[in-house]
Amino acid sequence: MDAVPKIILVDDDPIMRELASAKLCEAGYLVRQACDGAEGLKLLRAESADLVISDLDMPVMNGFELTEAIRKDDRIGDTPVMVITASDQGDAVDRAFAAGATSFLAKPMNWSLFNHAVKFVLRASDDRKALRIARDQAEAGSKFKDSLMSVMSHELRTPLNAIIGFGQIIGEQFESQNDKLHREYADYIIDSGRRLLNSVSDMLLASDARSGPIAVNETDVLLGDIIDEALSAMEKTLSLAEIKPAVKLASSDIEVTCDRILVSKAIRKLIDNAVKFSPKGAKLLIGAALTRSGGLAIVVKDDGPGIKAEKLDEITAPFTQLDMSNKRSKEGLGLGLPLVQAIAVAHDGAFRLDSAVDEGTRAIFSLPPSRVRAAKDARADSGGNERVA
C-alpha cells in the first residue's frame, strides 16, 4: 500500500490553519501544522514531508525566507513548496518563484479547488522524483559501461600486441623459408590482430570523448609529416583499393601545434572512410590550405556515391553507418567520423562534411589559427605543392 502523503501546513492564522488542515485530512493526507516559517522549517528537517504549504506574510520567518532555506538545505531541498498569497500582492508570486516556490494559491481561498491544486503538485513532484531516479540510474549505467570499456580496452591491448608481435616473427621465418602459404596465414593473424587493436583503441577513445574533451598531448609538428604518416599507415588499404591519392598542400612546412597521434588518426579515418565507400580506382584528393583567418583546413575529397543531405548529421553519431545491419557490406564500428569530430573539438577546431548524391564527399578537418604557424610560401586558400602518393 502506498504511504499517505505528509503535508506541513505553515500559517500564522490559526483559523486558516484549521480550515486548510480539515480539507487536507478530509482528502486523506497526513497534516502537521506550524505557526511560522521557523517552526515549519524545524518540523520539516525533523520529519520531512511530501509538500509544504506556506503563507507568505508571517512573523519570525516569512514564506519567502522559508522557501529559500528549504532550497539551500541538501536534505530537504527537493521538497515542493506551495505558497499562499493575497490576490492584491502582484509581485509576491514572482518573488516566491524566484525564491524557489513550486506553485501558489491566492487568497481568498477557493476551497473547492484547494485539494485539486494540492493533488496536482504532489503528482508533479512524484513525476520529478521518478525522472531523477531514472536519470541517476542511466548515469550510473553509463559510467559503468564506460569504466568497463576502459578496463577491457586496457586488458585487451597487451595480449593483442603479443599476438601481432609473434605473428610478425613467425611471418618473417616463413618468408625466409620461402613458405608463401604459411606466410599468408601469418599475415592474416597480424592483420586481424591490428584490426581488433584499432577497434579497441577506437572504443577507448570514444569512451574518453563521452566524458569530456579528449586529452591532447601537444607537440609542434610539420603538416607534411602528419600527412605522410597518415598515408604510410593507409598504404595497404589504398593499394588494395587501387587508389593513388593526389596530395595538394599549401606548404609541407606549415607547423602545427597538436596531438600528432590524434590528428594523424583523424586523417587516416577520413581516408579510410573515403576508400571504404568509393569504387576501386576512384579519385581521392588530400589537400590542406590556410584559411583567411589563419587557421588550417585539411580536406579529404572522394568521387564516390555521396551522401544524402538528411543523412549527414546522422552518420557523425557514434556506432552509426549508413547501413548498420549485420548484413552490411562495409566493416567497422561506425566510430570513424564521430572520433574525427571528437579530435577536432579537443583541438578547438571543427569538422564538417559536404556531400551530394553521385557527386562525392568532401570532409574538412579544421584547426584554429592559435595552433598554426604558416611557412613563408603558404598562401591562404590555395595549394602550393602537389604530388601523387
N, C-alpha and C positions, 0 to 999 in steps of 0.2 A: 504494500500500500504506500502511495506517495505521501511524503511528510506534509503536514499542514504548514503553509507559508506563514512566517512570522513577520509582523509589521510593527515597527516602532513609530508611535504617533507623538509628535512633539508640537505642543502649543501651550501658550501661557494662559489661554482662556479655558477654564475648566468645563464650561458648558459645551464649548466647541469640541473639546476632547471627548466628553461623554457621548455626544451625538455621533461623532465620527466613529468612535470605538464601537458603539452599539451597531452601527451599519456594517462595520467590518466583521464583527463577531457573528452577526446575522448571516453574512455571506460565507462563514466558515473559516475565517482567518484567526490566527492567534495574535492578540494585540498586547503590546506593552506601551505604557504611557510615560511621557516626560514633560515637565513644565517649562523647560527652556533648553537651548541648544547644548549647554554644557552637560546637563543631566542626560540628554539624549545621546550625546557622544560617548559618555561613560557607559551607558547601558549597551550601546552598540558594540563597543570594544569588549565588554564583558561577555555578552551573549551572542553577538552577531545577529543578523536579520536578513530577510529576503528583500525588504523595502523599508525606506524611511520616508514618512510623510511629515513635512515640517512647515510650520508657519514661518513667514519671513521676519515679521516685526515681533521681537521678543527681548526681554531683558537678559542680562548676563552674557549670553551668546545668541546672536540673531541667526536667522536661517541662512544668510549668505556665509557667515563665518562657519556655521556648522557644515555646510556643503563643502567649503574649501578644506576644512580639517579632515573630512572623510576622504576626500580625493588625495590628500597628502599622506594618508596612512596606507602603507602597502597591504596590510592585512584586511582592511575593510574598504579599500579604495574603489572596488568594483561594485559596491552596493548601490543600487538605483535610488535616487532621491527625487521625490515628488514634492514640489513646494506649493504653498498656498499663499496667494497674494490678493490684495484688494484690487478690484477692477479699475480703480482710478489711478493706480500706480503704473503708468505706461512703461517707464524704463526699468521697473523692478524685474520683469521677466527676462529682459536682455542681461541684466546684471546676474540674475540667478543662473542662466545658461552659461554665462562667462565663468561663473564660479564652479560649474560642473553639474548643474541640475539635469535630471533626465527628462522631467515633464513638469507641468504646472496645472494647478486648479485655481479658478478665480472665485473670490467672494463677491456676493453671497453664494453659498454652495448650492449646486444643483444636485440634490441627494439622489435623484433617480438615475443620474449618470455617474455618480461617485464610484460605485462598485465596478462599473464597466471600465472606467478610466484606470482603476487600480489593477483590474484583471489584465488590461492591455499592457501596462507597464511591466507586470510580473511575467507575462508571456514573452514580451520582447527581451527581458532580462534572461529568461531561460534559453531563448534562441542565441543570445550573445554568448552565454556560457558554453552552449553546445559547439558554437563556432570556434571559441577559444580552445576547447578541448580537442576538436578536430584539427585545428591549426597546429597545436602543440604536438599532437601525435604525428602529423605529417612532417613537421620539422624534425622530430626525433627520428622518424623513419628515414628521412633524407640524410641526416647526419650519420646514422648507422650505415646506410648504403655507401656514402662517401668514404667513411672510415674503412669499411670492408673492402671497397675497391682499392683504396690506397694500400692497405696491408697486402692484399692479394697481388697487386702490381709489383710491390717490392719483393714479395716472396717468389714470384714467377721469374723475375729478371735473372737471378743467379743461376737456376738450372737452365734457362734458355741460353744464356751466354755460354754455359758449359757445352750444351748441345751444338751450338753454332761453332764454337772453337774446336771441339773434337771432330765435328763434321768436316771442317776445313783441313785438319791434319789428315784424316782418312782420305779426303779427296785428293790431297797432294800425293799421298802414297800411291793411290790408284793411277794418278796422272803419270808418275814416274815409272809405273809398270805398264803404261800404255793400255790400261784396262778401262776403255771408254764407257762400257756399260755400267760398271760399278762406280765410276767417276760421276756418271749421270745420276745415279741413285744418291750419291753423297751430296750432289748439288741440290737435289730435291729436299734433302734433310736441311741443308743450310738455308735455302730459300724459305722453306716452311717455318723454320725457327725464326728467321728475320721478320717474316710477315707477322708471326704471333708476337714477337718482341715489340714490333712497331705498334701493333694493336694495343698491347698492354701499356706502352708509353702514351699512346693517344688517350686511353681511358683515364690514366692517372692525370694527364694534363687537363682533360675535360673535367675531372673531379675537382682539381685545383681552381679551375675557372668558375665553377659553380659557387664557390665560397668567397669569391672576390677576384680582383685583378691578379693575373699570373705574376709570380715573382720574376723580375728581369735581372739577369746578370750582365750588366752593361760593360761594353768594351768598344774601342774605336776600331773599325774595320773598313776596308775599301769595298765599294759596291761591286767591283769586278770580281773580287774574291768570293763574296757571298753568292753571286750568280754562278760562278764556276763550281763552287762547292755543291750547289743545288743540282746543277746539270750533271756533275760527276756521279752523284747518288742516283740520278734517274737514267743513267746511260743505258742500262739493260732494258728498262721499260720502253724507252724511246726506240731502241733498236728493234725490239720485238714488234712495235707498232709501225716500224718503217717510217718514222718521222725524224726529220732533221730540222730542228728548230732554228729559225733566224733570230739572232740576238742583236738588238739595236739599243745601245746605251748612249746617253748624253755624254758620259765620260766614265771610264772604268775607275778613275782616280777620285771620284766623289767619296768623301769619307763620311761614314755613318756611325753614330753612337747608338748601339743597340745590343740586344742579346743575339749574338751571331748564330747560335744554335737554333733559337726560336725563329728568327727571320728566315734562315735557310730552310727550316722545316715548313714555314708558311709558303715559300716559293715552290718547294717540292710538292706540297699539297695541291697548289694551283696547277702545276704542270701535270701531275698525276690525274687530276680531275679532268683537265682538257684532253689528255690522251685517252682516258677511260671512255669518254663519251664522244669521241671522234672516230671516223673510219680510218683504216690503215692508210698510211701515206698522206694524211691530212697536213695542211699547213699549220704551223704553230709559230707565233711570234712572241718573243720575250723582250720587252722593252723597259727602259727606265729613263725618266727625264725629270728635271727640276720643274716645280710648279712656279707660277708667278709670285707666290708668297714666300718662296724659298724652301718649300718642303720637297719631298721626293715621292714620285709616283712610280711604282713598279707594276707593269702591265703584262698579263699573260692572255694572249688572244688566240682563239682557235676558229676554224671554219666548220665546226661540227653542226649538229642539227639544231642547236639553240634551245632556249627555254621559254615557255610561255610566261608572259608578264606576271600573271597571277601566282605563278609558282616561285618567283624569285625570292620572296621573303620566306617562303615555306622551307626551301632547301638549305637555309642557313640555320635551321633549328637542329639541335643535336639528334643523332641517330635517325637522320632523315635523308633519303634519296628520292628521286622521282618515282622509283619503284623499290619498296622495302619488303616485298613479299619473299617467301622462301624460294620462289621460283625465278627470282630476278636474275638477269644475265650478268649484272655487274657486281663484283665483290666489294666488300668494305662495310664498315660500321656506320657510315653516314656521318662521321665526325670531322671530315676534312675541312669543309668550308666553315663550320662553327669554330674550329680551332684557329683557322686563319683570322676570323673575326675577333676571337679572344686575344690572339697575339697582337693584332693591330691595336686593340683597346689598351692592352698592357703597355704599349709604346706611345700612348696618347695619339695614336693615328686613327685611320679609318679604313674600311673595306667595303667595296660595293661591286655588284655585278651588273653589267649591261648586256642584254641579250634579246634576241628576237628569233622566232621560229624560222629555220632554214637560213639564218644569217650569222650563225656562230655566236660565241660568247666572249665577252671581254671582262676579265677580272682585274680590279685595280686595288692594290695594296699601297696605302699612303702613309708616310711618316712626316711628322711636323717639322717646321724649319729649325726648331731647337735641337734636333737630332742630326742635322745635315750641315756639312761643311763642303761647299762646292769647289771643285777643281777649276782652274782658270779657264779651261777650254769648254766647260759645261755651259750650255745655253738653255734658258728657260723654255720649256715646252718644245724642245727639239732634240733630235737624236744626232750624235756625232759619229760614233763608232759602230759600224755594222759588220757582223760576221755570221757565218753559219756554223753551229756547233756540230 
